[in-house]
């Protein structure tokens, strides 16, 4: 590797807007995030599926709500 062209790799403190702090290694000494795994709805289980187009109901009507029923057109 060439000398003096690579950034220094050291301790890094990552801070989220929710107040969560993670210490890791990186090329920057500090990072600030808007959202992390501690406050993201997908990881916390607070995410809700919103079906505005009615696709789920259309699928259930067409295919019999998961049961083996003959297709009606």
N, C-alpha and C positions, 0 to 999 in steps of 0.2 A: 504494500500500500504506500502511496505517496505521503510524505510527512506534511503536516500543517495545512491540509486542505479539508480535513474532516472536522465536523463540529465536535465539541466536547460532550461526552455522554456521562451524565451524572444524575444526582438525586433530583426529582421533580415532584412538586406538590400540586395536585389537581384539586381545585375547589369548585363545587357546584353552586348554583344559585339557591338551592335548598339548604345549603350549609354543610353538606357532606364533603369530607376531605379524604383524599386518597394519596398516599405517598408511593411513588414508583420511580422508575428511571426513565430519562429522556434527554433530549438535547436542549430543552428549555427549562429554566429553574422553576417557573410557575406557569400554570394554565388555569383559566377560568371558563367553566362550562355553563350553558343555560339549563341543561337537563342531563341527568345521569341515570344509572340503573336503579338507584334508590328512589327516585321520584318519577320515572317514566311510567305512564299508565300501562304499557304492555308488560313490563316486568313486575309491577305491583299488583296486577290482576284487576285494576279498576277500569280497564278499557272496555267499552261497550260497543257491540256490533250494531250499526245502524243500517237498516235496509230500507232506503227511501224509495227504491224503484220496485219493491215487491218481488224481487228475484227469488227469495227463499220460498215464499208462498206459491209462486208460479211453479217452481221446481217440485214442491210437495204435491200440488194439484196434479201435475203432469205425471209424476212417477209414484203416486199413491202413498206419500208420507213414509217412504222407506220400506213398505210392505211389498210383497210379490203379488201385485194385482195387474190384470191386463190393462194395457194402455188404451185410454179412451181419447178419441180426437174430436 
